[in-house]
Amino acid sequence: MRAFRLPSQVFSNSRTTCHLGLSAASIMEALTAIGFIANVIQFVDLGAKLVGSAKEMRNSVSGMTLENKSLEEVTIQMRDLTSRLEPPQNACTHPR
């Protein structure tokens, strides 16, 4: 007697395979390779950004990036503005 496999059956019994004939192990290996490549790309991108920032700091007069210099200026302006603030005249105080 011969056993037949139904077309709707996704996996075989002898070795786990899908309809395309790929084994689960080969699929996992491909996904692992894709993940590894993505990590390498992220690492290279981070390295390029770090090198770019280091060059920008080296070439600047202040030793800061343009973004950091801008943030410093905004912070100084905010500090100056808040130092000029006065408390309200009729401030309500709540007893504790």
Number of C-alpha atoms within 10 A of each C-alpha: 3 3 5 6 9 7 7 7 9 12 15 11 6 6 9 13 17 14 12 7 9 11 15 14 11 11 13 11 12 12 12 12 12 12 12 12 12 12 12 12 12 12 12 12 12 12 12 12 12 12 12 13 15 14 13 15 16 13 12 11 9 10 14 17 19 14 9 12 13 12 12 13 12 12 12 12 12 11 11 11 10 10 9 8 8 7 7 7 6 6 7 7 6 5 4 3
